[in-house]
Amino acid sequence: MRTALLLAASLALALANAGAAVPGVAAELPPLEFEHYELPNGLDVILHVDHSTPIVGVNVWYHVGSKNEKPGRTGFAHLFEHMMFQGSQHYDNDYFLPLQNAGGQVNGSTTEDRTNYWENVPSDQLELALFLEADRMGYLVPAMTEEKLANQRDVVKNEKRQGDNQPYAKAWDLMPGLLFPGEHPYSWTVIGSMEDLSAASLEDVSEFFRRYYAPNNASLAVAGDFDLAQAKAMIEKYFAGIPSGPAVDRLEAWVPRLDGERRFLAEDAVEMGKLIMAWHMPGNYQPGDAELELLSSVLATGKTSRLYKRLVYDRQIAQEVEVYVDRRELSSIFMIEATARDGVPLERIEAVIDEELAAVRSKGVTKDELSLAKVGYEGRFLRSLQRVGAWGGKADVLNKYNTFLGDPGRLQWDLDRHLAVTPAAVQRTAAEYLGPQQRAVLEIVAAQKPVPATASAPASELPGAGAPVSFSPPALEHATLANGLELYLVEKHELPLV
């Protein structure tokens, strides 16, 4: 009840504040102030101070992913995500435990284009997080052993088996080869080939590390409650002595053109069929990607969206439908996934999708549809800036723009270009990239089911906590309305959100 009242009050405030989120009009973002500099070894450093809560987000991006592997050597980038938590020369133990024992959160992830590691820690534990990140950046190889490699290789294989046991998992093994030519760096999966990993020697993986996990191929972002001078001194202390690696050649954008529709029918351990359709489109931040991002919302975000309304609500032939852009650096993918209701042939679902895409290519989308998509995009965009760390928080956003655009300060530009998209531009871009002969189609139908699996790991002496941090939470206003309902309100003016 109180939540409902607070939401109602928030909505009233939002409506009263006309212009805070006008559809299609770029909100003027409060500046995300940061300091950006480069160490002599090539490490990019981005510092953003935010004293709203006594937390610091430490975020490291390496500009390496599965696209930097070679055929016969796949899966190395993802394997290193695991190896980086296994100990380094000056702390040869499990990386999760000291950070979690200090009250922090820690994780990492690998994509086709980048590998990232992040820690959210109490402000007085910033030095601990920086020490650990620096030690594995500069001193991982001396602590690598055949035993650790074999252990993490088994963990990855187990992860692969668990993934394979998920419904429709077969699709994600099949789609890269169906969509990309064999010589394209996206033609294999991020997790890679188990045969390649089994054949990899300690020297193979050490060489991959030395080539790509170096300061001149990395970006360090620190966001949150810290003293700027102290943070700079810590970064100098732990990172400045790490030697640069070899220069990394950047791969050219490569958006393949299919010479006709490609189709594949696969059986999997599922109860209902799934239709997956994929089209090549421009890579991250290239002309056309904003138009197709917004079109994905017009098609399948919300109950009134075109495909959801027709497939799930009106005709009730699909259990669910999802449309999204798989954003990548060299070439992104426009994806449509629809899960059939029991007994419904996938052809019926495909026919409706084809009708809607043909309508977009020939007639475009309405102003109202596009405005709604922009409002949704703007809301998601702004909400991510409420966090300092983790995936999608401010440190991660600064690193993303720095890695892919060479400038951490592209936030307003990115929002503006989405909110400036016109219906005509959506129609033109859909006609160029979403033709029926430019797609790969996977039909997953029922077969029989398999089984899952699991894995785990162990901890020594590290920098202690800094000086205790005082924290004054924001004032909480409380009122009781005449009808007895209670209202709680916290004022925050950092972002145009309620």
Secondary structure by P-SEA (a helix, b strand, c coil): caaaaaaaaaaaaaaaaccccccccccccccbbbbbbccccbbbbbbbbbccccbbbbbbbbccccccccccccaaaaaaaaaaacccccccccaaaaaaaaccccccccccccccccccccccaaaaaaaaaaaaaccccccccaaaaaaaaaaaaaaaaaaaaccaaaaaaccccccccccccccccccccaaaaaaccaaaaaaaaaaccccccbbbbbbccccaaaaaaaaaacccccccccbbbbbcccccccccbbbbbbbccccbbbbbbbbbcccccccaaaaaaaaaaacccccccccccccccccccccbbbbbbbccccbbbbbbbbbbcccccaaaaaaaaaaaaaaaacccccaaaaaaaaaaaaaaaaaaaccccccccaaaaaaaaaaccccccaaaaaaaaaaaccaaaaaaaaaaccccccbbbbbbbbbbcccccccccccccccccccbbbbbccbbbbbbccccbbbbbbbbcccccc
